[in-house]
Amino acid sequence: MSKLAITALIITASVPSFRRAGTTFTDAGQAFPDGYFTDEQLAAIRAEKKLSVREMPADAIPEGIDATLVTAALTAAAAEEKTQAKKTASQTEPTKSTGTKATGKASTTNDTGASA
């Protein structure tokens, strides 16, 4: 698997639990993949004095931070990369020709000779 570069936003509340932009943040901190929030939501989060926002590479998230969403984003990105690689490989591989064989058997029908 190749290294995927995903930027994470680490958001930590200065109180045990705080809600903004439709999301609950805690003082333990949570990592969100870049693009998780709309521009408007991110502006509201950054403007909130009770929230701290740090940006860092996904592979540099400190211990103790909930990285569930970033892990899911990395898994999805890896799956997409693998799918694209398969599509590319299948487009460049020569196709194998499979002919049809004649069985040599004639189709037969039974006529019962019944008439109306």
RAPE-V580608 format. One record per residue. N is the residue number from 1. RES is the residue in three letters. SS is DSSP state (hx for helix, st for strand, lp for the rest). NEAR is the number of other ideal C-beta (glycine too) atoms within 12 Angstrom. Layout:
n=N res=RES ss=SS near=NEAR
n=N res=RES ss=SS near=NEAR
//
This chain:
n=1 res=MET ss=lp near=11
n=2 res=SER ss=lp near=12
n=3 res=LYS ss=lp near=12
n=4 res=LEU ss=lp near=24
n=5 res=ALA ss=lp near=17
n=6 res=ILE ss=lp near=31
n=7 res=THR ss=st near=24
n=8 res=ALA ss=st near=35
n=9 res=LEU ss=st near=36
n=10 res=ILE ss=st near=34
n=11 res=ILE ss=st near=41
n=12 res=THR ss=st near=28
n=13 res=ALA ss=st near=25
n=14 res=SER ss=lp near=16
n=15 res=VAL ss=lp near=18
n=16 res=PRO ss=lp near=13
n=17 res=SER ss=st near=17
n=18 res=PHE ss=st near=24
n=19 res=ARG ss=st near=18
n=20 res=ARG ss=st near=25
n=21 res=ALA ss=lp near=25
n=22 res=GLY ss=lp near=13
n=23 res=THR ss=st near=25
n=24 res=THR ss=st near=18
n=25 res=PHE ss=st near=34
n=26 res=THR ss=st near=23
n=27 res=ASP ss=lp near=20
n=28 res=ALA ss=lp near=21
n=29 res=GLY ss=lp near=28
n=30 res=GLN ss=st near=35
n=31 res=ALA ss=st near=37
n=32 res=PHE ss=st near=37
n=33 res=PRO ss=st near=31
n=34 res=ASP ss=lp near=25
n=35 res=GLY ss=lp near=18
n=36 res=TYR ss=lp near=27
n=37 res=PHE ss=lp near=25
n=38 res=THR ss=lp near=13
n=39 res=ASP ss=hx near=13
n=40 res=GLU ss=hx near=13
n=41 res=GLN ss=hx near=23
n=42 res=LEU ss=hx near=23
n=43 res=ALA ss=hx near=15
n=44 res=ALA ss=hx near=22
n=45 res=ILE ss=hx near=32
n=46 res=ARG ss=hx near=21
n=47 res=ALA ss=hx near=14
n=48 res=GLU ss=lp near=23
n=49 res=LYS ss=lp near=14
n=50 res=LYS ss=lp near=22
n=51 res=LEU ss=st near=34
n=52 res=SER ss=st near=23
n=53 res=VAL ss=st near=32
n=54 res=ARG ss=st near=22
n=55 res=GLU ss=st near=20
n=56 res=MET ss=st near=24
n=57 res=PRO ss=st near=22
n=58 res=ALA ss=hx near=30
n=59 res=ASP ss=hx near=17
n=60 res=ALA ss=hx near=18
n=61 res=ILE ss=lp near=30
n=62 res=PRO ss=lp near=19
n=63 res=GLU ss=lp near=10
n=64 res=GLY ss=lp near=14
n=65 res=ILE ss=lp near=28
n=66 res=ASP ss=st near=25
n=67 res=ALA ss=lp near=29
n=68 res=THR ss=hx near=17
n=69 res=LEU ss=hx near=27
n=70 res=VAL ss=hx near=33
n=71 res=THR ss=hx near=23
n=72 res=ALA ss=hx near=20
n=73 res=ALA ss=hx near=27
n=74 res=LEU ss=hx near=29
n=75 res=THR ss=hx near=20
n=76 res=ALA ss=hx near=18
n=77 res=ALA ss=hx near=24
n=78 res=ALA ss=hx near=20
n=79 res=ALA ss=hx near=16
n=80 res=GLU ss=hx near=16
n=81 res=GLU ss=hx near=20
n=82 res=LYS ss=hx near=17
n=83 res=THR ss=hx near=14
n=84 res=GLN ss=hx near=15
n=85 res=ALA ss=hx near=16
n=86 res=LYS ss=hx near=14
n=87 res=LYS ss=hx near=13
n=88 res=THR ss=hx near=12
n=89 res=ALA ss=hx near=12
n=90 res=SER ss=hx near=13
n=91 res=GLN ss=hx near=11
n=92 res=THR ss=hx near=10
n=93 res=GLU ss=lp near=10
n=94 res=PRO ss=lp near=8
n=95 res=THR ss=lp near=8
n=96 res=LYS ss=lp near=7
n=97 res=SER ss=lp near=6
n=98 res=THR ss=lp near=6
n=99 res=GLY ss=lp near=6
n=100 res=THR ss=lp near=6
n=101 res=LYS ss=lp near=7
n=102 res=ALA ss=lp near=7
n=103 res=THR ss=lp near=7
n=104 res=GLY ss=lp near=6
n=105 res=LYS ss=lp near=7
n=106 res=ALA ss=lp near=7
n=107 res=SER ss=lp near=7
n=108 res=THR ss=lp near=6
n=109 res=THR ss=lp near=6
n=110 res=ASN ss=lp near=7
n=111 res=ASP ss=lp near=7
n=112 res=THR ss=lp near=6
n=113 res=GLY ss=lp near=6
n=114 res=ALA ss=lp near=6
n=115 res=SER ss=lp near=5
n=116 res=ALA ss=lp near=3
//
